[in-house]
Amino acid sequence: MNSNRKNIARGGRAIYGAPLGILMLQARFPRIPGDMGNASTWPFPVLYKVVQGASPERVVVGGAAGLLGDFIAAGRELIALGAEAITTNCGFLSIFQAQMQDALGVPVATSAMMQVPWVQATLPPGQRVGIITVNAAGITPAHLAGARVPADTPIVGTEGGQEFFRVLIRAESEDMDVDLAREDILDAARRLRAACPELGAIVLECTNMPPYAADVAAETGLPVYDIYSMITWFHAGLRPRRF
């Protein structure tokens, strides 16, 4: 045994044991278990930072205009605290994927839609991945390109529903009828399946949709992927399991 070996704890950060930083939109709606913004969703500790002025409507409907610098600054704050990788709680921030990668110098995963090419690679020939989003009208070619999603990917949104878009994006209430929200997402799943007979898997764009992923899988009989599936994979690389 080497008696000269020293047990040195390395410093330089403010917080330890939480390598994943999550940039949050500024919102007041309820974040139920399964929602990315509910800390109990995660089987590991995370760091949160709310980006002031980044309302869901401004990001989802307004294209996040003028917010890139705010997200980069907030990402740097989380990195200074101890984050080793950064994600965001809105899939529409795929529009900033390349710029945030360049600016932050750590792994960045802005959107659950980044899974689309991965999932497509698993499907049998002739099957396709489809996306359910909170706002299909707001997804532009730039959003898809930022997440490396093919431009012809089938997409259906919840903006015509009773509850989900009204509460989360329009901020018409701080309370939410969870059953109505679930029905909005299931209705979108049915419409996606009807519009795309070759549908083989679904990716949920919105980070507020994981609470309903199991219901979508039961309704469609298809694999369903969301921000929870992506970020648990992302974190696994930051802290590989030791066997």
N, C-alpha and C positions, 0 to 999 in steps of 0.2 A: 504494500500500500504506500502511495506517495504522500509522505508527511508534509510536503511543501505545497500541496494543493490547497487553494483558498476557496471558501464559499462566499463569493461576491454577489450581492444583489445590485443589479444595475438600475440606476435612476434616470431621470430626465422627463418624466411624465407626471401629470397631476393625478390620474386615475388609472388603476391597473385591473386586469381581469375582465375587461369589457372591450374587446377589440373591434366591435362593429358599431359604427356611428350612423344614426338615422336622422336625416334632415326632414323635418315635419312642416307641412303647410300650417298656416295660422287659421284655425277653425275651432268651433265650439260644439259641434254635434257629438253625440255619444259614440265612444269607441268601445264596442262590445268585445268580449274575448274572441280572438281570431283576427280582429282588426290589427293592422300593423302598429297603430298608435296605442294599443293596449299592451303594456309591458308584460302582462301575464301570458300573452300569446307565445312568447319566446322561451325555449328551453335553455336559454343562456342569457346572461346579462347583456344589456345594450346601453348605449349612450344616445340621448335625444337632444336635438336642438331645433327649436321653432324658428323658422325664417319669417321675420316680421314683414308684413305686407304681402306675403304670398298666400292670398286667399285661394280656396279651391276654384272659385269662379274666374279669378284672374289667370290662374294657371291652365285650367281645363277649357275655358271658353275664350280667354284672351290671349292664349298662346304664350303665357309666361313672359310677356313683353317687359323688358327692362329689369328682369330679376336675375339674370345670370350672375352678375357681380355679387348679389346678396347670397346666392347659393354657394358660390365659391368661398366667400368670406366665412359663412357659417360652417362649411366643410373644414376650413382651416382651423376654426375654433375647436371642432371635435377632434381633429388630429392632434392639436396641442394638448388636449385633455388626455389622450391616450388611444384614440381610434386608429386602427391599422387599415381600415377599409371603410368606404362610405356608400350608403344607399339612400334612397329617398322614398317618401310615402305618397308619391303620385306617379303613375306610369306615364303621364304626359310629359314628364321631365326627361324622357328619352331625347327630347329635342336638344338637351344640354349634355348628352353623354360624352361626346368627343371633347368639348371644351372643358368639362370638369375633369376628365381623365388627364388632359394636358396640364391643368392648373394645380391639381391636388397632389400628384406624385404618389398616390396609393391606389389600390384597386377600387374601382367605382362601378356600381350597378344601379342605374337610375330607374329601371322599369322591368316589371314582370314580363313585358313583351319580348325581352331579350331571350326568353326561353323558346320562342317560336321556332327558330332554326334548329335548336337542339331536339325539340319534340318531333319536328318533321323528320329528322334523321332516324327516328325510332319506328316510324309507321310503315306498314306494308305498302307496296306500290299501289298507286291509285287513290290513296287516302290523303287527306289534307288537315292541317291545323286551322282552327278558326279562333277568333278573338271575341270575347264579350267585354265591352267597355262601358264606362259610365256615360260616355258621350261620343257616339260614332261620328257625329257631324264635326267634331273638333279634331279628329285625328287626321293630320295632313301627311303628305309624302315625306316631309321632314321628320315627323315623329316616327314613321315607320323606318326610314333610313337610319335614324339614330339608334334604333334597336336592332338593325339588320333584319327587318321583317320584309318579306317580299311584298311588292306593291299591290299584288292581286289577292292578298290574303282576305278571306271572308271575315267581315266585321259586323257585329250587331251591337247596338247600344241600349241603355236604359232610360234615355232622356225623355221618352214618351210615357214613362210609367207613372205610378201614383205617388211614390214615396222617395225612392232612392236618390234620384237626381234632384228632386225638390228640396230635400233636407241637406244632402251633402254638398251640392254645387250651388244652388240658389240661396242656401242658408235661410230658408223661410221659417225654420223652427230649430230650436236647440234639442228638441226631443224627436224620436223616430219610432214609428211603428215597425218593429222588426219583422212581423209577419208580412206586412205590405212590401217592405223592402225585399224580402225573400221572394215574394211573388213577382216583383219586377224583374229580378235576375232570372228566375225560372222561365218567365215569359220570353226573355231575350234568348235563353238557351233553346227554347222550342222554335223560335223564329230562325235562329242560326241553323238548327238541324234541318228545318224545312227548306231553307234557302240553299243548303249545301249538302246534297245527298251523299257526297263522298267524304263527309266530315269524319275524321278518325280520332281527334282529340281537341280539347278546348283549353285555351289560355285565358285567364281572367286578368284583364289589364289593371283594374282598380284595386288598390291596396286595402280597400274596405270590404272586398268581396270574399276573402277566405272563410268567414263564418258560414257562407252558403255553398262552399265548394262541394261538400259531400252531398248536398241536396241536388246540385247540378249533375253530379256524377250519377246519382240514383235516377234522376229524371231522364237522362240521355243514354245511360249505359256506356259512357265514354270516359277515358282518363281525363282528369281535370288538373291543371297546373295553375299556380297563382304566386303571389309574392312570398307566401310562406314556404312553398316548395323551393323557390329560387334562393331565398335568403338562408334557409337551413343548409342548402348545398354550399352557398357562398361562405358561410361561417365555418363549415366543415374543413375548408381549405386553410382557414386562419388558425384553427385549433384542431388538427387531425387527431382522431382517437388513437390513443396508445394501446396496443394489444400485448 
